[in-house]
Amino acid sequence: MINLQRINLNLLVSLQYLLQEQQVTAAAQRQYITQSAMSKNLAKLREIFADPLLIKLDNKSQLTEKAKQLKPVLAQILNNIDGLLVTGGVDPLQSQREFTIASTDYVTDYILPAALAHLYQQAPNIKLNLTYWDKFTLAAMERGEIDLGATIIRPEHKHLSYLPLEKDNYVCIMRQGHPLENEVLTLANYTQYPHGIITSGSDKAGDIDVALSAQGLFRDVALRIPSYSSAFSIIAKTDHLLTIPNSIADKLIIGEQFTRKELPIKLPILQAAIIWHPRFDHDLAHKWLRDELHAQLSCNIPNGTSVE
């Protein structure tokens, strides 16, 4: 049994930064204390938890199994303390909370700038960390490392809380002058050409490949790339096809450089949303952030269910 009298709130904050950064120097910078002070705090924490917490493997710091178990529990404890201190409501002007938001490069480049400018006007002292949503993000959200995600809802997200944004459809994008430019897309010619897929954000390739597989077909995925803008640059110079949400095509198709076509196969409607782990449901500061972000994104993310 740990003696709670040996732990103060500053030590818990140090522990949070150490678990997040896995490095004493970076953790000290996050807490605005010296490296020496953080080293002393780590020594105290190691004694309290009877565990090294951080260990060196192959000359790189890693969390022990005990530290990995502590990480989501500690995040919940500190969020509860935040809620305890602001039970009368949240004052954005006074908030110094740090939040991490995961999304695609498209959302980060084209949707978030105006929304974040609004957030900083309301809460000038908050700290925001932006990261890409990828195949590891869901696990990071489970561990309490990601506060919010702006992405497409997938079946694997069913246990998460969310605020819906707009719905969307898939469309196929190709360069101007592509051999299929003046053709109606069919299953035969859609699977005849190489495809590119976007790897950031929720899995969007699965819907397409499952639908094709049901027809006994498959496509040749010749390009995997995390960035929408880079993908567009590449397909502008190749015969690759790119299947993406229609609202994104609306934003990124400029002039006559690309052609957009309806798909030859029926796919599920996409539901964009702001999602978070239920541990934050009653966190007032988190609720303020997600409500403000939802209001801003609702104004800036178009409905993509109609194809021009």
N, C-alpha and C positions, 0 to 999 in steps of 0.2 A: 504493500500500500504506500503510495507516494504521499509525503507530508505536504499538504497544500500551502502551509505557512512558508515553505521554502521557495514558492513560485510567486512572482509578481507579474503584472500585465506586460511590462516591458520585456521580460524574459520570453513570454509567449509570442510577442511580436518578433523578437529576435529569432525564435524558433521558426516562425512562419517564413521569414525571409531566408533563413538558412535552408529550409526545405525547398523553397522555390528556386533559389539561385544555386544551391549546392556548392557554394564557394564563400569563404569568409569575407573576402574583400568586397565582392559585389553585394553581399548581404549587409555589410556595414554601410556601404554607400546608400542602399535603399532606406536604411533606418537613420541615416545622418549621424552616425557615431563613428569612432575611430576603429581601425582594424584591430587594434589591441583590445578595445572594449568588447568587440564582437567575439574575439577569441576567448576572452574570459567568460562571456555569456555561454559560449559553446561548451566550455569546460564545465560550467555549472549544470547545464542541461544534460550533459553526458552523465554526470554524477546523479542527477535527479532521476533520470530514466534508466540508469544502469545499462546504457547502450552507447556505442560510439556515434550513432546517428549518421555521421559522414565518414566514409572510408575511402582510401586511395586504391584504385584498381587500374593497372596499366597507366599509372601516372595521371589518372583522372579521378576527381571526386565523384562518389556515387552515394546514394542513400542506402542505408541498411534496410532490412525488411521491416524492422520496428519503425523506422522513420517513414517508410512508405505507408504503413498502417496509420501513423499519426497524422499524416498530411490532410486527408479529408475531414478527420475528426476535429483537428485544430481549426481548419477553415470554418467549420460549423460553429465552433465555440466562439471564435472572434466575431463572426457575423451576428451571433446571438448577443454578444456584449455590445456591439454597435447598436443593435435594436433596443437593448435595454437603456442605452444612453440617449436615444432619440424617441422615446415612447410618446412624447408630446408632438411629434411630427419632425419632418426633415427641413433643415434650413440649408438650401443649396449654396447660399453665399458663404456659409461657414464650413461646408463639407470639405474634407481633405482626403476623401476615400479614393482608393485606387481600384480601377476596374480593368479587366481584360476582355476584349471583344473579338470574336473570331468571325471572319467572313471571307468571301472570295475577293480576288483582286478587283473584279468589276465593281463590287459594292464599295470596296475601299477607295477606289479611284473616282467613281462617278456618283455614288449615292451618299456616302458618309461625310464628305467634306462640309457640306452645308449643314448637315445634322449635328456634327461635332462643333461647328462654329456656334450653333445655337446653345449646345450644352455648356460650352465654356463661357458664354455670356451669362447663363443662369448660375453656373457653379465654377467660378474662375480658378478655384484651388484644387479641383479634382484632378486626378492623374489617370490617363487612359493609355492602355497598351493595346495596339492593334496587331492581330496575327491572322494568318490564313487558316481557314477551315480545311482540314485534310483528314486522312483516314485515322489519325491519332487524336483528333480533337475531342471526339465523344468520350474517350477514356480520360482525357485531361479534364473535361467537364465533370466527370464522375469523381475525380480526385479533388475538385474544388479549385482548379487552376484557371478555368475559363468561367467568366461571369455571365456572359451573353453570347449567343450566336445569331447571326443573320444569314439564313440559308434556306434551302428547300427541305420541308419535312419529309422524312423517310420512315419506313416501318420501324427501324431500329431506334427512333426517337420517341416512340409511343409512351414511354414512361416519363418524358420530360414535360415541363410546363411550357406554354407558348402563347403568343399573341399573333393572330393571323395577319398577314399582309395581303398582297394581291395574288390572284391565281394566274397561271401561265400555261402556255402550250409549247411543245417542241416545234422547231422549224429546221430546215436544212439550208446551210449557207455554202455557196461556192463562188469562185471568182468570176468576174465578167469574162466572157469568152470561153468558159468551161464547155467541154463537149456536150454537157447536159443542159446548158443554159436555155435552149429553146425546146427542151423536151419535158414532157410530163414525167415526174418521178414515178418509177415502178419498183417493185421489189427487186426485179432483175437488175435494173441499171443502178439502183441505190447500193446494191451489194457488189457491183462490178468495180467501183472505184475505191481507192484507199480512204480511210477515215482518220480524222484527228479527234481526240477527246480531251476535255478539260479535267484535270485531276484535282483542282482545288474546289472547295465547296462539297456539298453532299454528293453522293454517288448519283450521277445522272446517266451514266452509260448502261447501268444494269437494266433499266426499263427497256431500252432499245434492244439490247442483246437477248433479253428474255422473250420479247415479242418476236424477234427474228427466229430464235430457236424454235418457237412454237410452230413456225412455218417451215422448219427444216433448213433454215438459212443461217448464215453468219456473215459478218463483215470483217474486212481486213483493217485492223487498227494499226496504222503505220506511224502514228504520232501521238504521244502522250505529253501534255504540257500543262503547267499550272496556271498560266496567264492567258486571259482572253485576248488582250491586245496583241500579245506575241503570236497567238494562234492565228489571228486575223492577218497579221503580217505574212505568215508562212503560207496560208491558203491563197493569199493574193497572188502568189507566184508558183503555185502547184495545182494539181488536179485533185487534191484532197477535198473531201466533204467534211463539214463541221455541223453537228446537230446540237443546237443550244436552245435555251428558252427564248421565246419570241421577243419579250421585253428587252432582253439584252441585245438582240439583233437590231431592234429599233434604235438603240443608243449608239451602237458601234458601226452600223452600216452608214457610210458617208458617200454621198453622190452616187455614181453608177459603178463603183468599183466592185460591188458584190451583187449576187442574185440570191433572193430568198425564195424557197419553195416549200409547199406543204409536203408532209411525209406521206409515203405510200402505205403506211401501217398505223393503226390506231394505238395511241399510247395514253397512259394516265395523265390527267390534268395535274400540273405542278402547283403546290401550295407553298408560297414563300411565307416565312414567319420569323419572329424573334423568339428564340428558345432559350431556356435556362433550366438548371437543375431545381427540383422542388424544394431543396434545402433553403433556397432564397425566397420562397413564396411570401414569407411574412417579414422579410428584411426590408425595412422602410426605405433605406437609402437605395437599395437595389430596385425596389418598386418605382421610386422616383425616376431612376435612370431608364428603366425599360419602358415606362409610360411615356416619358419625354422622347425617347428614341423611336418608339412606335408611332407617335404622332408625327414626327418629322419624316420618317421613312414612308409612312402612308401617303404623304403628300408628294413623294419623289419617286416611288416605284410604280410604274404604270401597269395596268392590267394587260397581260399579253395573250389573252385567249382568242383574240381575233387576228388573223393574218391578212395583211393587205395584199 
